[in-house]
Amino acid sequence: MAEAQTAPIELFYWPTPNGWKISIMLEECGLPYVVRPVNIAKGDQFRPEFLAISPNNRMPAIIDPEGPGGQPISVFESGAILQYLGRKTGLFYPADERQRVAVDEWLFWQVAGLGPMAGQAHHFRIYAPEKFAYAIERYTREVGRLYGVMDRRLADREWLGDAYSIADMATYGWARLWERQGQDITAFPHVQRWLKQMEARPAVQRGLAVRADDRDKTNLAADPAAQKILFGLGLPGVAGKPAGSER
C-alpha cells in the first residue's frame, strides 16, 4: 500500500455472496472501513441516496474518501470494487500483465457466469413461488458445469490465478453455498480442497462475520413481502426484474 488509509472506506453492504467479496477484500488488505447496511429485503437499495452511488440498485458499493488525487470516489459493481481496491493497495491483484490477465479471466468468469447462474439456481430451487422443473434442472446443471470448469482449473494449482487473488475472493462466497445450488461437492475434489483453504484464512472468516446475524435473521423463503421487494414483483418500473442482490 503506497500510503496508509487514514479515513475509513464506506462499505454499502448486506451479508450475501456479493457483499462478502468486499468485506473479505477489505479485511485481507487491512483497510479501515465502516459498514453502511443496505437491507435488500426491505428495499434499502431503492433509496435515492444509495442510487446516487449505485444506479443499478444493487449492493455492494463503496465510497473511498481518499480516492485518486486524494479526492472521494464511489464505486459500484463488486468486480469493479475488487479491481479498484487491488490497484489502490497493490495487494491481491498483480501488476504483472500476464498474471493480471489470469486473475481478470477468473474474476469475469465469476461475475458473468458462476454468480448469475448460482443466483438463478437459488431462486428457482428455493424462492420461486412455483417450482418449475425445467428451470431447476437447467440452472442446477449449468452450475454443475461451472464447478467442473473450476475443478479442472484447480487440479494443478492452489488458487484460481498464479497466487491468491481477488478472483478467489469473488468466487468463494458463491461456491461455499454449493448445497443450495444442488451440487455434490465431493464430485469436485479440487474445489472442495480450495474451499477448505479459503475457510482457513482469518481475513475470510472476519469478512464472513460482518453483520452475519442479519443474514441469520432473514428468511426470504418464508417472507413473501421481502420476495416482492427483492425480486422486483409489483414495484413500479421494475416489474419482473430482479431488484437486489441474490443471497
Buried (B, 14 or more C-beta within 10 A) or exposed (E): EEEEBEEBBBBBBBBBBBBBBBBBBBBBBEBEBEBBBBBBBBBBBBEEEBEEBBEEBBBBBBBBBBBEEEEEBBBBBBBEBBBBBBEBBEBBBBEEEEBBEBBBBBBEBBBEBBBBBBBBBBBBBBBBEEEEEEBBEBBBEBBBEBBEBBBEBBEEEBBBBBBBBBBBBBBBBBBBBBEBBBBEBEEBEBBBBBBEBBEEBEBBEBBBEBBEEBBEEBEBEEBEEBBBBBBBBEBEEBEEEBBBBBB
